[in-house]
Amino acid sequence: MAADNNVVLVGNCTRDPELRFTASGQAVAAFGLAVNRRWQNRQTNEWEEQVSFFDVTVWQQMAENVAETITKGTRVVVSGRLQQSSWQTQDGDKRTKVEIVADEVAPSLRYATAQVVRNERREGFDSGGNSGGGGASRPAPNDPPAGYDMDEEPF
């Protein structure tokens, strides 16, 4: 994970994860995350709240795990990186969106409990852990798979 573009958010899922597969067969899941910030106004002593909404994208085996585990309303911890996408609408308007590409997604245990069930290790599955060894270069655990065309629409 690059040290210059890390984000960790804790919030509630705004919709069930939507699991899709790219034309090349790679799993990708997307869900919304609402992050609440609450503070007391010192002048009025009233509690105020601000909500920020983020789109989260998850790739490969973790996408399947997230789709099977997380549901709307679940409080989760998301660790990943920010990624900005730009496109042009059919009307010629330019649009930009910043999303979180997740490296880790976990249930928050602040107000709930969870039961962890390990998946069987699959051929080619990278758990994201560093198994030691030297400085061999390998892709980040949740980067799009090799050969993936970033212009390919997963949805």
N, C-alpha and C positions, 0 to 999 in steps of 0.2 A: 504494500500500500504506500503510495507516495505521501511524504510528509507535508507537502504543500497544498493538498486538496483533500482534507479529511473532514467529515462531518459526522456527528453522532446526535441523533434526535430521538426523543421519547414522545410518543403520542398515540392516538387512537386511530385504528383503521377506519376509513370512511366508507369503504366498500369491500366486499369480498374480493380476494385476489382473482384476477382473470388470467388463467393459464392458456397460453397459445404455443404453437410450434412454428418455427420459421420453415421456409421451403426446404432448408437443408436438415430439418429435424431437430433443431436445438430448442429446448424448452425456454420460455421466457414468461415471467409473470409480472403483472402490474397491479398496483393497488394505491389507494390514496391514504395520506397520513395527515391528521389534524394535530397540530402542536399548540397547546394552550399556554398562555403566559398570563399570570394573575398577580396583581399587585394592589396595594392599598394607596389610594390617593391621599397624600398628606394634608391637603387643604380641606377636603370634604370628608375624610375618613371613610369614604365609600370604596368598596372593592370594585376594581375594574379588570376587564379581561380582554385580551387580544388573541385571536386565533389565526394561525398561518396554515395554509394547505400546501401539501407537497405531493407530487407524483413519485412513486418509487418503482424502480425496475429491478428485477432479480433474474439472473440467468442460470441455466444448466440445472443440475440436481437440486440446488437450493430453491429454484423456482418451483419445482414439483413439491418439495417439502413445505414451502410457504403456502402453496395453494391447498395442500392437504391439511394444514395445521391452523392457519390464521383465518379469522372471519371478521366481518364488519363489527366494529366496537371493541375488538381486542386491543389492549394496550401493549405496544411493542417498543423495543429498542432497535433502532436501525443505525448501522454504521456503514459508511460508504464514502462515495465521492460525488461532487456536484458535476453535472454534465449539462451543457447548454446546447439546445438544438434550434436551428432557424429554418424557416421555410416560407414559401409564398403561397397565398391562397389563390383559388381560381379567379378571384376578383383582382388579384395583383397586390393585395395587402401583405406586408411583411409581418411575420409572427415569430416570436421567440419564446422559448420555454426552458426553464431550468428544472431539472429533475435530479433525484438521488439514484445513483446506480449502487445498489447495496452489495457490500461484501459480507455482511452479517445481518441477520434478522432474528430476534429472540423475543419471547414473551416477557413482559415486565412482571416482576414478582412483587411489586410494591403493594398491590391490592388483590393479588390472585396467587394461586399455586399452579404449577404445571407438572405434567408427567413427561419425562424425556424417554423416547424410544429410539434407540439407535437403528439406523438403516444398515442393511448388509452392504459391505463395501463392494462397489461395482467396478468392473474393469474400466480403467481410464478415469475413474473418479478421483478428483483432487480435493482432499478435505480442507485445503487452504492452510494447513499447518506446515510449518517448516520442519522437515525431517532432518535438519542438521546438514552438515556437509559444507562445501565451499561456496563460492560465489556463482554457481551456475545460474544462468539467466533463464527464467521461466515466466510465463504470463501471470499476471495477478489472478487470484482465484476466481474472480467473477468478471473478468474481461470477456467480451464476446469471443466465441470460439475462433480458432484460426480459420481463415478463408471466409469469414462472415463479411458480407458486403454491408457497410453501414447504411447504404441507401435501401437495403432490403427492408420492407415493412413487415414487422412481426405480427401486426394486427391487421 
